[in-house]
């Protein structure tokens, strides 16, 4: 392998950062990581194990991480995860991580407005 074919240190760092984020997200959500970060048969980065007992919010998650202070949220990411989730009767979620965050939570979740409003209503006990 010649030196031009090797991944840069930055690329290695970004991959390690993404792997760590996917692993942490899967653990926090009680999910399994998708092999190859969703590049194979199972799309998305993490998914709820079909044998899981918790049916409260079956979800499919796309993870995005950055060491910078900003991240461009792309419509194609949202469309991709929405399509994959709907194919399996699950809710689409995008998990964001800002490694550079200081003094504020570094992990954020993006979900559909309708999902948020439904969850909010359930937490209020259905009264409104």
Secondary structure, DSSP 4 states (H G I P E B T S, - for coil): --GGGSPPHHHHHHHHHHHHHHHHHHHHHT-EEPGGGGTSSS-SSEE--TT-S--TT-EEEEEEEESSS--PPPHHHHHHHHHHHHHTT-EEEEEEEETT--SS-SEEEEE-HHHHHHHHHHHTTT--
